Amino acid sequence: MALTKSHNRMIDGSTLNAVDYGAVANGDTNQQPAIQAAINSTYGNEVSTGNTIDFGRGVFKTSATIEINNSAQTYNVDNITLQGAGRQSTVIDASASTSGSGIELVKGIFNHVSDLTVLNATTSGINLESVSNTFACNRNSFDKVQVKSSGSDGFAFERSYLGKVSGCNSEENALNGFYHNFEIHTSWMLDQNYGRLNGTADPSAPTFKTGAGFKSDFNVYSAYVANAADENRYGYHILGNRGVSFVSNGAEFNARSGFFFESGVSYEANWVAGMGNTCGGNN
């Protein structure tokens, strides 16, 4: 028995298991319908929504996006956690999909993804979807998640605030490792993450890549702390940012620069502070 988060109502079972909904971690057949059924079972009402979905160990092959979707509800779909058994132990392999992200939080609020790997998504590995940038996803977090070999960005964030990415890896994706798009983002913490080998081969230097470990088009009141970005085009590509701090980050062996603060006609980086950051071996 467990108490709900705010209403002191007793409910049975504080954790669900995707296997109980028919998911089989055999690395073969499509497991998205079973995983989605487990997530959908957590949708209740304003009082009862929310639970942890435990994936256990193994490779879960998917041919469609796994969603936590708040867009069709009349209440906030929050307090839902997708919990793996470790980045090497729980793998979401989206290679059978022909479109979309591996995992997507649609108008996400207070959701969490932890301890798993997402591979081979058609677009982004993990996406915070704001629905045509009309809603700011907020208070979502990602912890010890690895994303590799996505068709666009590893982690893609659209119009969001009060988010956290901690201890995550984003490597060998077609565009960028961690990307905050051109819509406004506020109050983000990115700490102890690693962005490596993101982008496609650079025609002018084929041993290097064309993307960034961390790219931010528009972010305010946010912090990058103790991250690392290696072997991308840029370690950190920062455009229209305001009041953003960089503390004890590293950037090595990138094709162009470790930290690139870009200014243009419609964007510029203002009130950006840095302390204890390291650049080495960048081209």
C-alpha positions in Angstrom: 0.0 0.0 0.0 1.2 3.5 -0.7 -0.2 7.0 -0.1 -1.0 9.3 -3.0 1.2 12.4 -3.2 -1.3 14.9 -1.8 -4.6 13.5 -0.9 -3.7 10.7 1.6 -5.8 8.2 -0.2 -4.6 4.6 -0.1 -3.9 2.9 -3.4 -2.6 -0.6 -4.2 0.9 -0.8 -5.7 3.3 2.0 -5.9 5.1 0.6 -8.9 3.9 -1.0 -12.1 5.9 -3.4 -14.3 5.8 -3.2 -18.1 6.1 -7.0 -18.2 2.7 -7.3 -16.5 1.2 -5.5 -19.5 2.8 -8.0 -22.0 6.1 -6.3 -22.7 8.9 -8.8 -23.4 12.5 -7.7 -23.4 13.6 -10.0 -26.1 15.0 -7.4 -28.5 12.8 -8.8 -31.3 9.1 -8.1 -31.6 7.5 -4.6 -31.2 6.9 -3.9 -27.5 5.5 -0.3 -27.9 1.8 -1.3 -27.5 2.5 -3.1 -24.2 4.6 -0.3 -22.8 2.1 2.3 -23.9 -0.7 0.3 -22.2 1.3 0.3 -18.9 1.7 4.1 -19.2 -1.9 4.7 -20.1 -3.0 2.7 -17.1 -1.5 5.4 -14.8 -3.9 8.0 -16.2 -6.7 8.4 -13.7 -8.1 11.7 -12.7 -6.9 14.8 -10.8 -6.5 12.7 -7.7 -5.1 9.4 -8.8 -2.9 10.0 -11.9 0.7 9.1 -11.4 2.9 6.0 -10.9 6.3 4.4 -11.7 6.6 2.1 -14.7 9.5 -0.4 -14.1 11.0 -1.7 -17.2 13.3 -4.3 -15.8 16.3 -5.7 -17.7 16.6 -6.4 -21.4 16.1 -4.9 -24.9 12.6 -3.5 -25.6 12.2 -3.1 -29.4 9.7 -0.5 -30.5 8.2 0.6 -33.9 6.4 3.7 -32.6 7.0 6.5 -30.1 6.5 5.8 -26.4 4.4 8.7 -25.0 3.5 10.3 -21.7 0.7 12.4 -23.2 -1.0 15.3 -21.4 -2.6 16.9 -24.4 -5.9 15.0 -24.4 -6.6 15.1 -20.7 -8.7 17.6 -18.7 -6.3 17.3 -15.8 -2.5 17.4 -15.5 -0.9 14.0 -16.3 2.0 14.3 -13.8 4.2 12.3 -11.4 4.8 9.5 -13.9 8.3 7.9 -13.9 9.8 5.6 -16.5 12.3 3.6 -14.5 14.9 1.3 -16.0 17.4 -1.0 -14.3 20.4 0.9 -15.6 21.7 2.3 -18.8 23.4 -0.9 -19.8 20.6 -3.1 -18.6 17.4 -1.5 -20.0 17.4 -0.6 -23.7 14.7 1.0 -25.7 15.6 0.1 -29.3 13.6 2.2 -31.7 15.2 0.9 -34.9 12.0 -0.6 -36.1 10.2 2.8 -36.2 10.0 4.8 -39.3 9.0 8.1 -37.7 9.0 10.1 -34.5 11.0 10.1 -31.3 12.0 7.2 -29.1 10.3 8.6 -26.0 8.2 11.7 -26.0 6.6 13.8 -23.2 3.7 15.7 -24.7 2.8 18.8 -22.8 4.8 17.1 -20.0 4.5 18.1 -16.3 6.3 16.6 -13.4 7.5 13.5 -15.3 10.7 11.6 -14.9 12.8 9.2 -17.0 15.7 7.3 -15.3 18.3 4.6 -15.8 17.8 3.5 -19.3 19.1 3.8 -22.9 17.3 4.9 -26.0 18.8 3.8 -29.4 18.2 4.4 -33.0 15.2 6.8 -32.9 14.0 8.1 -36.3 14.1 11.8 -35.0 15.1 12.7 -31.5 15.8 10.0 -28.9 13.9 11.9 -26.2 11.6 14.8 -26.9 9.7 17.3 -24.8 6.9 18.2 -27.1 5.1 21.5 -26.4 2.5 20.9 -29.2 3.4 23.6 -31.8 5.1 25.6 -29.0 1.8 26.5 -27.4 2.6 25.0 -24.0 5.6 25.2 -21.8 6.6 21.7 -20.6 7.7 22.1 -17.0 9.3 20.3 -14.0 10.4 17.3 -16.0 13.7 15.5 -15.2 16.0 13.0 -16.8 18.6 11.1 -14.7 21.2 8.6 -15.8 19.7 8.2 -19.3 21.8 7.4 -22.4 20.7 8.3 -25.9 22.6 7.2 -29.0 22.3 7.1 -32.8 19.2 9.3 -33.1 18.1 10.6 -36.5 18.2 14.2 -35.2 19.0 15.4 -31.6 19.6 13.1 -28.7 17.6 15.2 -26.2 15.3 17.8 -27.8 13.4 20.4 -25.7 10.6 22.6 -27.0 9.4 25.6 -24.9 10.0 24.5 -21.4 10.9 25.6 -17.9 12.1 24.3 -14.5 13.7 21.1 -16.0 16.7 19.1 -15.0 19.1 16.7 -16.9 21.6 15.0 -14.7 24.2 12.3 -15.4 23.0 11.6 -18.9 24.9 10.7 -22.1 24.0 11.8 -25.6 26.3 10.4 -28.3 26.5 9.8 -32.0 23.3 11.5 -32.8 22.7 13.1 -36.3 22.4 16.7 -35.0 23.1 17.7 -31.4 23.5 15.9 -28.1 21.3 18.2 -26.0 19.2 20.8 -27.8 17.0 23.6 -26.5 15.1 25.0 -29.5 14.3 28.6 -30.5 11.3 28.9 -28.2 11.9 30.3 -24.7 13.3 28.0 -22.0 13.8 29.1 -18.4 15.3 27.7 -15.2 17.1 24.6 -16.5 19.9 22.7 -14.7 22.2 20.5 -16.7 24.8 18.8 -14.6 27.3 16.0 -15.1 26.1 15.2 -18.7 28.2 14.1 -21.6 27.7 15.1 -25.3 30.1 13.3 -27.7 30.4 12.7 -31.5 27.2 14.4 -32.4 26.4 15.5 -36.0 27.3 13.9 -39.3 30.7 13.8 -40.8 32.1 17.2 -41.6 32.9 17.4 -45.3 35.8 19.7 -44.6 37.2 17.5 -41.9 35.7 14.0 -42.1 37.1 12.8 -38.8 35.0 15.5 -37.1 31.3 16.0 -36.7 28.9 18.8 -37.6 26.8 19.1 -34.4 27.2 20.3 -30.9 27.4 18.5 -27.6 25.0 21.1 -26.1 23.1 23.6 -28.2 20.8 26.3 -26.9 18.9 28.7 -29.2 17.1 30.5 -26.4 17.6 29.8 -22.7 17.3 32.1 -19.7 18.1 31.8 -15.9 19.8 28.4 -16.4 23.0 26.7 -15.5 25.5 24.2 -17.0 27.5 22.6 -14.3 30.3 20.0 -14.6 29.3 18.8 -18.1 31.7 17.5 -20.8 31.5 17.9 -24.6 34.0 16.1 -26.8 34.5 15.4 -30.5 31.6 17.4 -31.8 31.8 20.5 -34.1 31.2 22.7 -31.0 31.2 21.6 -27.4 28.7 24.3 -26.4 26.8 26.3 -29.1 25.0 29.1 -27.4 22.8 31.6 -29.2 20.0 33.8 -27.7 20.7 33.1 -24.0 20.1 35.4 -21.0 21.4 35.0 -17.5 23.0 31.6 -18.1 26.0 30.4 -16.1 28.7 27.9 -17.0 30.6 26.4 -14.1 33.4 23.7 -14.3 32.5 22.4 -17.7 34.9 20.8 -20.1 35.2 20.8 -23.9 37.9 18.9 -25.7 38.8 17.8 -29.2 35.9 19.5 -30.9 36.2 20.4 -34.6 35.7 24.2 -34.3 35.5 25.4 -30.7 34.8 24.3 -27.2 32.5 27.2 -26.4 30.9 29.2 -29.3 28.7 32.1 -28.3 27.0 33.2 -31.5 25.4 36.6 -32.1 23.1 37.5 -35.0 20.4 39.8 -36.2 17.7 38.3 -34.0 19.7 36.7 -31.1 22.6 37.3 -28.9 24.0 35.9 -25.6 23.7 38.4 -22.8 24.6 38.3 -19.1 26.4 35.0 -19.5 28.9 34.0 -16.7 31.5 31.4 -16.5 33.9 30.0 -13.9 36.4 27.1 -13.9 35.6 25.9 -17.4 38.2 24.0 -19.5 38.9 23.9 -23.2 41.6 21.8 -24.7 42.6 20.3 -28.0 39.8 22.0 -30.0 40.5 22.8 -33.6 
